[in-house]
Amino acid sequence: METQIGVLLALALPVVAAGCGATVPDPIVESSSLEQGTLESLIGNDATVTATVLNNGSAGEVEVTAQFLDSNEVVLGEFSETANMKQGERRRFSIDVEIPENSQELNVTADAAN
């Protein structure tokens, strides 16, 4: 009897998990860049980060975040933009930022908004 219960749970869990993933956006950053130049040349200045995002999940709110990190990967600044995206939609986001001193890296991510 214990074996049957274990088999039923093993079969049921993937079905439940698959159903959960289909109800939220699943955004992927396809590309990102600084519009006005290189990170090093723009430190301390205002700039625009652009990102092309593809939503592989259901329609819903997507948050795109640009993080500036130092050489130890400590976040020095974070800027976000949120938009509603349709299923399968590809969209270009433009995020106005102020690049913090000591920035060494730009990290752009996209997630389902909470």
N, CA, C and O atoms as a printed pandas DataFrame, in Angstrom:
     atom_number atom_name residue_name chain_id  residue_number  x_coord  y_coord  z_coord
0              1         N          MET        A               1    0.814   -1.189    0.000
1              2        CA          MET        A               1    0.000    0.000    0.000
2              3         C          MET        A               1    0.861    1.258    0.000
3              4         O          MET        A               1    0.530    2.229   -0.680
4              5         N          GLU        A               2    1.968    1.256    0.756
5              6        CA          GLU        A               2    2.849    2.419    0.793
6              7         C          GLU        A               2    3.440    2.704   -0.580
7              8         O          GLU        A               2    3.593    3.867   -0.951
8              9         N          THR        A               3    3.773    1.674   -1.337
9             10        CA          THR        A               3    4.333    1.845   -2.674
10            11         C          THR        A               3    3.319    2.516   -3.592
11            12         O          THR        A               3    3.693    3.377   -4.389
12            13         N          GLN        A               4    2.059    2.147   -3.501
13            14        CA          GLN        A               4    1.027    2.743   -4.344
14            15         C          GLN        A               4    0.860    4.221   -4.037
15            16         O          GLN        A               4    0.698    5.026   -4.953
16            17         N          ILE        A               5    0.896    4.590   -2.765
17            18        CA          ILE        A               5    0.743    5.996   -2.378
18            19         C          ILE        A               5    1.934    6.801   -2.910
19            20         O          ILE        A               5    1.761    7.901   -3.433
20            21         N          GLY        A               6    3.127    6.251   -2.774
21            22        CA          GLY        A               6    4.318    6.928   -3.282
22            23         C          GLY        A               6    4.267    7.133   -4.784
23            24         O          GLY        A               6    4.661    8.190   -5.278
24            25         N          VAL        A               7    3.793    6.147   -5.508
25            26        CA          VAL        A               7    3.677    6.260   -6.960
26            27         C          VAL        A               7    2.642    7.309   -7.326
27            28         O          VAL        A               7    2.871    8.099   -8.243
28            29         N          LEU        A               8    1.512    7.339   -6.635
29            30        CA          LEU        A               8    0.487    8.342   -6.907
30            31         C          LEU        A               8    1.010    9.746   -6.654
31            32         O          LEU        A               8    0.754   10.650   -7.450
32            33         N          LEU        A               9    1.738    9.946   -5.560
33            34        CA          LEU        A               9    2.312   11.260   -5.279
34            35         C          LEU        A               9    3.330   11.653   -6.345
35            36         O          LEU        A               9    3.352   12.804   -6.783
36            37         N          ALA        A              10    4.162   10.720   -6.762
37            38        CA          ALA        A              10    5.171   11.004   -7.777
38            39         C          ALA        A              10    4.522   11.405   -9.103
39            40         O          ALA        A              10    5.064   12.238   -9.829
40            41         N          LEU        A              11    3.386   10.828   -9.417
41            42        CA          LEU        A              11    2.687   11.169  -10.649
42            43         C          LEU        A              11    1.916   12.480  -10.525
43            44         O          LEU        A              11    1.802   13.227  -11.497
44            45         N          ALA        A              12    1.392   12.761   -9.348
45            46        CA          ALA        A              12    0.562   13.951   -9.155
46            47         C          ALA        A              12    1.382   15.226   -9.032
47            48         O          ALA        A              12    0.937   16.272   -9.505
48            49         N          LEU        A              13    2.554   15.186   -8.419
49            50        CA          LEU        A              13    3.333   16.400   -8.188
50            51         C          LEU        A              13    3.743   17.112   -9.469
51            52         O          LEU        A              13    3.611   18.335   -9.524
52            53         N          PRO        A              14    4.231   16.431  -10.502
53            54        CA          PRO        A              14    4.574   17.160  -11.728
54            55         C          PRO        A              14    3.375   17.837  -12.381
55            56         O          PRO        A              14    3.524   18.906  -12.973
56            57         N          VAL        A              15    2.194   17.241  -12.286
57            58        CA          VAL        A              15    0.983   17.830  -12.852
58            59         C          VAL        A              15    0.629   19.101  -12.100
59            60         O          VAL        A              15    0.290   20.106  -12.725
60            61         N          VAL        A              16    0.699   19.082  -10.784
61            62        CA          VAL        A              16    0.405   20.265   -9.971
62            63         C          VAL        A              16    1.433   21.352  -10.259
63            64         O          VAL        A              16    1.065   22.511  -10.448
64            65         N          ALA        A              17    2.721   20.996  -10.297
65            66        CA          ALA        A              17    3.773   21.979  -10.553
66            67         C          ALA        A              17    3.630   22.588  -11.940
67            68         O          ALA        A              17    3.839   23.790  -12.103
68            69         N          ALA        A              18    3.281   21.797  -12.934
69            70        CA          ALA        A              18    3.116   22.314  -14.291
70            71         C          ALA        A              18    1.955   23.290  -14.351
71            72         O          ALA        A              18    2.035   24.291  -15.063
72            73         N          GLY        A              19    0.901   23.032  -13.637
73            74        CA          GLY        A              19   -0.248   23.923  -13.622
74            75         C          GLY        A              19    0.069   25.249  -12.968
75            76         O          GLY        A              19   -0.485   26.273  -13.368
76            77         N          CYS        A              20    0.944   25.264  -11.971
77            78        CA          CYS        A              20    1.299   26.496  -11.270
78            79         C          CYS        A              20    2.094   27.426  -12.178
79            80         O          CYS        A              20    1.872   28.636  -12.152
80            81         N          GLY        A              21    3.008   26.899  -12.976
81            82        CA          GLY        A              21    3.879   27.719  -13.803
82            83         C          GLY        A              21    3.155   28.404  -14.945
83            84         O          GLY        A              21    3.650   29.400  -15.473
84            85         N          ALA        A              22    2.015   27.906  -15.334
85            86        CA          ALA        A              22    1.311   28.436  -16.494
86            87         C          ALA        A              22    0.517   29.695  -16.187
87            88         O          ALA        A              22   -0.011   30.311  -17.112
88            89         N          THR        A              23    0.409   30.105  -14.924
89            90        CA          THR        A              23   -0.455   31.226  -14.569
90            91         C          THR        A              23    0.297   32.521  -14.316
91            92         O          THR        A              23   -0.318   33.512  -13.922
92            93         N          VAL        A              24    1.601   32.545  -14.530
93            94        CA          VAL        A              24    2.387   33.758  -14.293
94            95         C          VAL        A              24    3.292   34.025  -15.496
95            96         O          VAL        A              24    3.606   33.114  -16.263
96            97         N          PRO        A              25    3.705   35.277  -15.652
97            98        CA          PRO        A              25    4.673   35.570  -16.714
98            99         C          PRO        A              25    5.991   34.838  -16.460
99           100         O          PRO        A              25    6.342   34.545  -15.316
100          101         N          ASP        A              26    6.706   34.551  -17.530
101          102        CA          ASP        A              26    8.031   33.934  -17.450
102          103         C          ASP        A              26    8.954   34.729  -18.373
103          104         O          ASP        A              26    9.287   34.275  -19.468
104          105         N          PRO        A              27    9.371   35.936  -17.919
105          106        CA          PRO        A              27   10.159   36.809  -18.793
106          107         C          PRO        A              27   11.633   36.421  -18.855
107          108         O          PRO        A              27   12.211   35.944  -17.878
108          109         N          ILE        A              28   12.225   36.637  -20.028
109          110        CA          ILE        A              28   13.645   36.368  -20.260
110          111         C          ILE        A              28   14.255   37.613  -20.904
111          112         O          ILE        A              28   13.721   38.139  -21.881
112          113         N          VAL        A              29   15.376   38.080  -20.352
113          114        CA          VAL        A              29   16.101   39.198  -20.958
114          115         C          VAL        A              29   16.901   38.653  -22.138
115          116         O          VAL        A              29   17.823   37.858  -21.957
116          117         N          GLU        A              30   16.545   39.082  -23.336
117          118        CA          GLU        A              30   17.252   38.626  -24.538
118          119         C          GLU        A              30   18.514   39.449  -24.796
119          120         O          GLU        A              30   19.518   38.918  -25.271
120          121         N          SER        A              31   18.462   40.750  -24.483
121          122        CA          SER        A              31   19.627   41.610  -24.651
122          123         C          SER        A              31   19.460   42.844  -23.777
123          124         O          SER        A              31   18.345   43.222  -23.416
124          125         N          SER        A              32   20.593   43.469  -23.441
125          126        CA          SER        A              32   20.555   44.712  -22.677
126          127         C          SER        A              32   21.797   45.527  -22.989
127          128         O          SER        A              32   22.838   44.986  -23.362
128          129         N          SER        A              33   21.668   46.859  -22.828
129          130        CA          SER        A              33   22.806   47.733  -23.087
130          131         C          SER        A              33   22.586   49.100  -22.456
131          132         O          SER        A              33   21.475   49.460  -22.067
132          133         N          LEU        A              34   23.683   49.851  -22.368
133          134        CA          LEU        A              34   23.624   51.264  -21.997
134          135         C          LEU        A              34   23.547   52.058  -23.291
135          136         O          LEU        A              34   24.349   51.840  -24.199
136          137         N          GLU        A              35   22.595   52.972  -23.384
137          138        CA          GLU        A              35   22.377   53.712  -24.627
138          139         C          GLU        A              35   23.493   54.710  -24.931
139          140         O          GLU        A              35   23.877   54.858  -26.091
140          141         N          GLN        A              36   24.017   55.391  -23.925
141          142        CA          GLN        A              36   24.892   56.536  -24.179
142          143         C          GLN        A              36   26.381   56.220  -24.212
143          144         O          GLN        A              36   27.177   57.114  -24.500
144          145         N          GLY        A              37   26.786   54.994  -23.932
145          146        CA          GLY        A              37   28.209   54.686  -23.952
146          147         C          GLY        A              37   28.540   53.497  -23.080
147          148         O          GLY        A              37   27.696   52.635  -22.834
148          149         N          THR        A              38   29.776   53.458  -22.614
149          150        CA          THR        A              38   30.217   52.351  -21.774
150          151         C          THR        A              38   29.981   52.669  -20.310
151          152         O          THR        A              38   29.842   53.833  -19.934
152          153         N          LEU        A              39   29.937   51.645  -19.495
153          154        CA          LEU        A              39   29.744   51.819  -18.056
154          155         C          LEU        A              39   30.827   52.727  -17.484
155          156         O          LEU        A              39   30.530   53.652  -16.727
156          157         N          GLU        A              40   32.074   52.467  -17.843
157          158        CA          GLU        A              40   33.189   53.247  -17.304
158          159         C          GLU        A              40   33.080   54.726  -17.652
159          160         O          GLU        A              40   33.410   55.584  -16.833
160          161         N          SER        A              41   32.621   55.028  -18.859
161          162        CA          SER        A              41   32.544   56.430  -19.294
162          163         C          SER        A              41   31.346   57.173  -18.713
163          164         O          SER        A              41   31.298   58.402  -18.767
164          165         N          LEU        A              42   30.385   56.448  -18.160
165          166        CA          LEU        A              42   29.152   57.079  -17.671
166          167         C          LEU        A              42   29.014   57.120  -16.150
167          168         O          LEU        A              42   27.999   57.599  -15.644
168          169         N          ILE        A              43   30.008   56.633  -15.413
169          170        CA          ILE        A              43   29.916   56.613  -13.944
170          171         C          ILE        A              43   29.650   58.017  -13.420
171          172         O          ILE        A              43   30.313   58.981  -13.804
172          173         N          GLY        A              44   28.658   58.108  -12.529
173          174        CA          GLY        A              44   28.266   59.380  -11.934
174          175         C          GLY        A              44   27.275   60.175  -12.761
175          176         O          GLY        A              44   26.858   61.256  -12.344
176          177         N          ASN        A              45   26.889   59.669  -13.920
177          178        CA          ASN        A              45   25.980   60.380  -14.814
178          179         C          ASN        A              45   24.647   59.656  -14.956
179          180         O          ASN        A              45   24.503   58.484  -14.607
180          181         N          ASP        A              46   23.676   60.404  -15.487
181          182        CA          ASP        A              46   22.392   59.808  -15.846
182          183         C          ASP        A              46   22.549   59.087  -17.177
183          184         O          ASP        A              46   23.307   59.524  -18.042
184          185         N          ALA        A              47   21.833   57.988  -17.336
185          186        CA          ALA        A              47   21.895   57.213  -18.571
186          187         C          ALA        A              47   20.592   56.437  -18.722
187          188         O          ALA        A              47   19.713   56.498  -17.863
188          189         N          THR        A              48   20.484   55.711  -19.825
189          190        CA          THR        A              48   19.331   54.863  -20.078
190          191         C          THR        A              48   19.814   53.445  -20.363
191          192         O          THR        A              48   20.654   53.224  -21.235
192          193         N          VAL        A              49   19.266   52.487  -19.610
193          194        CA          VAL        A              49   19.521   51.071  -19.856
194          195         C          VAL        A              49   18.358   50.562  -20.686
195          196         O          VAL        A              49   17.199   50.768  -20.328
196          197         N          THR        A              50   18.662   49.899  -21.794
197          198        CA          THR        A              50   17.606   49.290  -22.591
198          199         C          THR        A              50   17.720   47.773  -22.491
199          200         O          THR        A              50   18.816   47.218  -22.408
200          201         N          ALA        A              51   16.565   47.120  -22.501
201          202        CA          ALA        A              51   16.527   45.656  -22.423
202          203         C          ALA        A              51   15.389   45.150  -23.295
203          204         O          ALA        A              51   14.280   45.683  -23.259
204          205         N          THR        A              52   15.673   44.123  -24.075
205          206        CA          THR        A              52   14.635   43.445  -24.837
206          207         C          THR        A              52   14.244   42.204  -24.049
207          208         O          THR        A              52   15.084   41.365  -23.726
208          209         N          VAL        A              53   12.932   42.101  -23.742
209          210        CA          VAL        A              53   12.423   41.031  -22.884
210          211         C          VAL        A              53   11.354   40.251  -23.643
211          212         O          VAL        A              53   10.487   40.833  -24.295
212          213         N          LEU        A              54   11.432   38.923  -23.546
213          214        CA          LEU        A              54   10.437   38.025  -24.128
214          215         C          LEU        A              54    9.683   37.352  -22.991
215          216         O          LEU        A              54   10.296   36.798  -22.079
216          217         N          ASN        A              55    8.340   37.399  -23.042
217          218        CA          ASN        A              55    7.527   36.738  -22.026
218          219         C          ASN        A              55    7.122   35.354  -22.519
219          220         O          ASN        A              55    6.270   35.226  -23.398
220          221         N          ASN        A              56    7.734   34.324  -21.951
221          222        CA          ASN        A              56    7.417   32.940  -22.318
222          223         C          ASN        A              56    6.266   32.353  -21.511
223          224         O          ASN        A              56    5.872   31.210  -21.743
224          225         N          GLY        A              57    5.719   33.116  -20.566
225          226        CA          GLY        A              57    4.641   32.617  -19.716
226          227         C          GLY        A              57    3.321   33.276  -20.057
227          228         O          GLY        A              57    3.125   33.785  -21.160
228          229         N          SER        A              58    2.424   33.257  -19.091
229          230        CA          SER        A              58    1.107   33.872  -19.249
230          231         C          SER        A              58    1.210   35.390  -19.200
231          232         O          SER        A              58    2.240   35.938  -18.809
232          233         N          ALA        A              59    0.148   36.056  -19.596
233          234        CA          ALA        A              59    0.094   37.511  -19.526
234          235         C          ALA        A              59    0.144   37.961  -18.071
235          236         O          ALA        A              59   -0.344   37.267  -17.180
236          237         N          GLY        A              60    0.739   39.126  -17.841
237          238        CA          GLY        A              60    0.790   39.684  -16.497
238          239         C          GLY        A              60    1.875   40.729  -16.366
239          240         O          GLY        A              60    2.561   41.065  -17.332
240          241         N          GLU        A              61    2.019   41.237  -15.155
241          242        CA          GLU        A              61    2.996   42.277  -14.869
242          243         C          GLU        A              61    4.408   41.698  -14.824
243          244         O          GLU        A              61    4.652   40.664  -14.202
244          245         N          VAL        A              62    5.326   42.381  -15.491
245          246        CA          VAL        A              62    6.733   41.989  -15.537
246          247         C          VAL        A              62    7.568   43.158  -15.014
247          248         O          VAL        A              62    7.340   44.311  -15.382
248          249         N          GLU        A              63    8.529   42.845  -14.158
249          250        CA          GLU        A              63    9.433   43.864  -13.635
250          251         C          GLU        A              63   10.835   43.618  -14.181
251          252         O          GLU        A              63   11.392   42.531  -14.030
252          253         N          VAL        A              64   11.397   44.645  -14.817
253          254        CA          VAL        A              64   12.766   44.586  -15.333
254          255         C          VAL        A              64   13.623   45.465  -14.432
255          256         O          VAL        A              64   13.290   46.621  -14.172
256          257         N          THR        A              65   14.736   44.900  -13.957
257          258        CA          THR        A              65   15.592   45.595  -12.991
258          259         C          THR        A              65   17.013   45.688  -13.512
259          260         O          THR        A              65   17.578   44.707  -13.995
260          261         N          ALA        A              66   17.588   46.891  -13.408
261          262        CA          ALA        A              66   18.993   47.127  -13.734
262          263         C          ALA        A              66   19.735   47.350  -12.426
263          264         O          ALA        A              66   19.406   48.261  -11.665
264          265         N          GLN        A              67   20.732   46.520  -12.168
265          266        CA          GLN        A              67   21.546   46.632  -10.955
266          267         C          GLN        A              67   22.975   46.989  -11.336
267          268         O          GLN        A              67   23.531   46.464  -12.301
268          269         N          PHE        A              68   23.554   47.893  -10.559
269          270        CA          PHE        A              68   24.959   48.244  -10.717
270          271         C          PHE        A              68   25.723   47.661   -9.542
271          272         O          PHE        A              68   25.365   47.881   -8.385
272          273         N          LEU        A              69   26.785   46.911   -9.847
273          274        CA          LEU        A              69   27.553   46.199   -8.828
274          275         C          LEU        A              69   28.993   46.695   -8.798
275          276         O          LEU        A              69   29.527   47.160   -9.804
276          277         N          ASP        A              70   29.617   46.587   -7.611
277          278        CA          ASP        A              70   31.043   46.904   -7.517
278          279         C          ASP        A              70   31.865   45.647   -7.788
279          280         O          ASP        A              70   31.313   44.616   -8.173
280          281         N          SER        A              71   33.168   45.724   -7.591
281          282        CA          SER        A              71   34.043   44.588   -7.908
282          283         C          SER        A              71   33.821   43.384   -6.998
283          284         O          SER        A              71   34.246   42.277   -7.329
284          285         N          ASN        A              72   33.159   43.584   -5.851
285          286        CA          ASN        A              72   32.830   42.487   -4.933
286          287         C          ASN        A              72   31.397   42.003   -5.113
287          288         O          ASN        A              72   30.884   41.244   -4.291
288          289         N          GLU        A              73   30.751   42.443   -6.194
289          290        CA          GLU        A              73   29.368   42.105   -6.520
290          291         C          GLU        A              73   28.354   42.617   -5.500
291          292         O          GLU        A              73   27.283   42.033   -5.332
292          293         N          VAL        A              74   28.700   43.711   -4.820
293          294        CA          VAL        A              74   27.775   44.394   -3.914
294          295         C          VAL        A              74   26.925   45.336   -4.770
295          296         O          VAL        A              74   27.454   46.060   -5.613
296          297         N          VAL        A              75   25.605   45.324   -4.549
297          298        CA          VAL        A              75   24.700   46.180   -5.316
298          299         C          VAL        A              75   24.856   47.628   -4.839
299          300         O          VAL        A              75   24.626   47.940   -3.671
300          301         N          LEU        A              76   25.253   48.503   -5.771
301          302        CA          LEU        A              76   25.430   49.926   -5.470
302          303         C          LEU        A              76   24.195   50.739   -5.822
303          304         O          LEU        A              76   23.950   51.786   -5.225
304          305         N          GLY        A              77   23.421   50.269   -6.780
305          306        CA          GLY        A              77   22.217   50.963   -7.210
306          307         C          GLY        A              77   21.314   50.016   -7.967
307          308         O          GLY        A              77   21.776   49.101   -8.648
308          309         N          GLU        A              78   20.002   50.252   -7.838
309          310        CA          GLU        A              78   19.019   49.379   -8.481
310          311         C          GLU        A              78   17.874   50.235   -8.993
311          312         O          GLU        A              78   17.343   51.075   -8.266
312          313         N          PHE        A              79   17.494   50.019  -10.250
313          314        CA          PHE        A              79   16.439   50.784  -10.900
314          315         C          PHE        A              79   15.527   49.802  -11.634
315          316         O          PHE        A              79   16.011   48.870  -12.277
316          317         N          SER        A              80   14.201   50.007  -11.542
317          318        CA          SER        A              80   13.255   49.047  -12.130
318          319         C          SER        A              80   12.171   49.748  -12.925
319          320         O          SER        A              80   11.878   50.927  -12.724
320          321         N          GLU        A              81   11.589   48.988  -13.828
321          322        CA          GLU        A              81   10.414   49.416  -14.574
322          323         C          GLU        A              81    9.470   48.218  -14.676
323          324         O          GLU        A              81    9.907   47.088  -14.893
324          325         N          THR        A              82    8.185   48.476  -14.521
325          326        CA          THR        A              82    7.180   47.416  -14.563
326          327         C          THR        A              82    6.197   47.697  -15.699
327          328         O          THR        A              82    5.808   48.841  -15.931
328          329         N          ALA        A              83    5.803   46.635  -16.400
329          330        CA          ALA        A              83    4.821   46.771  -17.473
330          331         C          ALA        A              83    4.025   45.484  -17.588
331          332         O          ALA        A              83    4.496   44.410  -17.213
332          333         N          ASN        A              84    2.817   45.604  -18.110
333          334        CA          ASN        A              84    1.978   44.443  -18.375
334          335         C          ASN        A              84    2.386   43.868  -19.727
335          336         O          ASN        A              84    2.445   44.593  -20.720
336          337         N          MET        A              85    2.668   42.564  -19.768
337          338        CA          MET        A              85    3.062   41.913  -21.021
338          339         C          MET        A              85    2.106   40.779  -21.350
339          340         O          MET        A              85    1.643   40.057  -20.467
340          341         N          LYS        A              86    1.821   40.637  -22.629
341          342        CA          LYS        A              86    0.991   39.538  -23.110
342          343         C          LYS        A              86    1.836   38.271  -23.234
343          344         O          LYS        A              86    3.064   38.337  -23.282
344          345         N          GLN        A              87    1.178   37.133  -23.283
345          346        CA          GLN        A              87    1.862   35.865  -23.504
346          347         C          GLN        A              87    2.560   35.910  -24.863
347          348         O          GLN        A              87    1.944   36.259  -25.870
348          349         N          GLY        A              88    3.847   35.556  -24.887
349          350        CA          GLY        A              88    4.610   35.527  -26.125
350          351         C          GLY        A              88    5.092   36.882  -26.614
351          352         O          GLY        A              88    5.744   36.962  -27.655
352          353         N          GLU        A              89    4.787   37.940  -25.890
353          354        CA          GLU        A              89    5.166   39.292  -26.312
354          355         C          GLU        A              89    6.659   39.550  -26.099
355          356         O          GLU        A              89    7.248   39.101  -25.116
356          357         N          ARG        A              90    7.248   40.274  -27.032
357          358        CA          ARG        A              90    8.624   40.754  -26.930
358          359         C          ARG        A              90    8.529   42.277  -26.808
359          360         O          ARG        A              90    7.845   42.925  -27.601
360          361         N          ARG        A              91    9.210   42.838  -25.822
361          362        CA          ARG        A              91    9.099   44.275  -25.572
362          363         C          ARG        A              91   10.457   44.860  -25.233
363          364         O          ARG        A              91   11.293   44.209  -24.607
364          365         N          ARG        A              92   10.660   46.085  -25.653
365          366        CA          ARG        A              92   11.879   46.826  -25.321
366          367         C          ARG        A              92   11.574   47.750  -24.145
367          368         O          ARG        A              92   10.674   48.586  -24.220
368          369         N          PHE        A              93   12.319   47.596  -23.073
369          370        CA          PHE        A              93   12.196   48.432  -21.889
370          371         C          PHE        A              93   13.309   49.476  -21.899
371          372         O          PHE        A              93   14.431   49.176  -22.307
372          373         N          SER        A              94   13.015   50.683  -21.459
373          374        CA          SER        A              94   14.011   51.740  -21.282
374          375         C          SER        A              94   13.924   52.200  -19.832
375          376         O          SER        A              94   12.879   52.662  -19.375
376          377         N          ILE        A              95   15.035   52.068  -19.118
377          378        CA          ILE        A              95   15.061   52.405  -17.695
378          379         C          ILE        A              95   16.050   53.548  -17.490
379          380         O          ILE        A              95   17.235   53.413  -17.796
380          381         N          ASP        A              96   15.559   54.670  -16.973
381          382        CA          ASP        A              96   16.433   55.798  -16.654
382          383         C          ASP        A              96   17.165   55.497  -15.357
383          384         O          ASP        A              96   16.551   55.114  -14.360
384          385         N          VAL        A              97   18.484   55.673  -15.376
385          386        CA          VAL        A              97   19.320   55.325  -14.233
386          387         C          VAL        A              97   20.318   56.441  -13.959
387          388         O          VAL        A              97   20.581   57.282  -14.818
388          389         N          GLU        A              98   20.869   56.435  -12.752
389          390        CA          GLU        A              98   22.032   57.247  -12.411
390          391         C          GLU        A              98   23.112   56.259  -11.999
391          392         O          GLU        A              98   22.953   55.543  -11.011
392          393         N          ILE        A              99   24.192   56.215  -12.735
393          394        CA          ILE        A              99   25.215   55.188  -12.524
394          395         C          ILE        A              99   26.070   55.553  -11.311
395          396         O          ILE        A              99   26.750   56.580  -11.313
396          397         N          PRO        A             100   26.035   54.705  -10.269
397          398        CA          PRO        A             100   26.772   54.992   -9.033
398          399         C          PRO        A             100   28.290   54.946   -9.228
399          400         O          PRO        A             100   28.800   54.235  -10.094
400          401         N          GLU        A             101   28.996   55.720   -8.403
401          402        CA          GLU        A             101   30.457   55.670   -8.370
402          403         C          GLU        A             101   30.886   54.243   -8.034
403          404         O          GLU        A             101   30.171   53.537   -7.322
404          405         N          ASN        A             102   32.022   53.818   -8.529
405          406        CA          ASN        A             102   32.612   52.491   -8.280
406          407         C          ASN        A             102   31.868   51.342   -8.950
407          408         O          ASN        A             102   32.128   50.181   -8.636
408          409         N          SER        A             103   30.956   51.637   -9.859
409          410        CA          SER        A             103   30.251   50.569  -10.575
410          411         C          SER        A             103   31.217   49.839  -11.493
411          412         O          SER        A             103   31.976   50.461  -12.237
412          413         N          GLN        A             104   31.179   48.517  -11.433
413          414        CA          GLN        A             104   32.033   47.678  -12.273
414          415         C          GLN        A             104   31.228   46.794  -13.218
415          416         O          GLN        A             104   31.751   46.302  -14.217
416          417         N          GLU        A             105   29.943   46.595  -12.893
417          418        CA          GLU        A             105   29.139   45.650  -13.672
418          419         C          GLU        A             105   27.686   46.098  -13.697
419          420         O          GLU        A             105   27.169   46.639  -12.719
420          421         N          LEU        A             106   27.037   45.862  -14.834
421          422        CA          LEU        A             106   25.602   46.089  -14.996
422          423         C          LEU        A             106   24.929   44.738  -15.144
423          424         O          LEU        A             106   25.315   43.935  -15.993
424          425         N          ASN        A             107   23.920   44.486  -14.315
425          426        CA          ASN        A             107   23.181   43.220  -14.346
426          427         C          ASN        A             107   21.701   43.561  -14.578
427          428         O          ASN        A             107   21.102   44.294  -13.791
428          429         N          VAL        A             108   21.116   43.031  -15.656
429          430        CA          VAL        A             108   19.709   43.299  -15.976
430          431         C          VAL        A             108   18.936   41.990  -15.873
431          432         O          VAL        A             108   19.304   40.990  -16.489
432          433         N          THR        A             109   17.854   42.008  -15.085
433          434        CA          THR        A             109   17.020   40.825  -14.896
434          435         C          THR        A             109   15.554   41.174  -15.147
435          436         O          THR        A             109   15.162   42.340  -15.112
436          437         N          ALA        A             110   14.751   40.135  -15.400
437          438        CA          ALA        A             110   13.306   40.303  -15.568
438          439         C          ALA        A             110   12.608   39.192  -14.783
439          440         O          ALA        A             110   13.007   38.028  -14.830
440          441         N          ASP        A             111   11.561   39.581  -14.062
441          442        CA          ASP        A             111   10.807   38.635  -13.232
442          443         C          ASP        A             111    9.336   38.982  -13.282
443          444         O          ASP        A             111    8.968   40.106  -13.624
444          445         N          ALA        A             112    8.496   38.024  -12.942
445          446        CA          ALA        A             112    7.071   38.299  -12.755
446          447         C          ALA        A             112    6.956   39.263  -11.571
447          448         O          ALA        A             112    7.561   39.034  -10.524
448          449         N          ALA        A             113    6.185   40.334  -11.733
449          450        CA          ALA        A             113    6.026   41.310  -10.661
450          451         C          ALA        A             113    5.139   40.743   -9.563
451          452         O          ALA        A             113    4.228   39.960   -9.835
452          453         N          ASN        A             114    5.402   41.136   -8.338
453          454        CA          ASN        A             114    4.596   40.664   -7.201
454          455         C          ASN        A             114    3.376   41.499   -6.990
455          456         O          ASN        A             114    2.596   41.233   -6.076
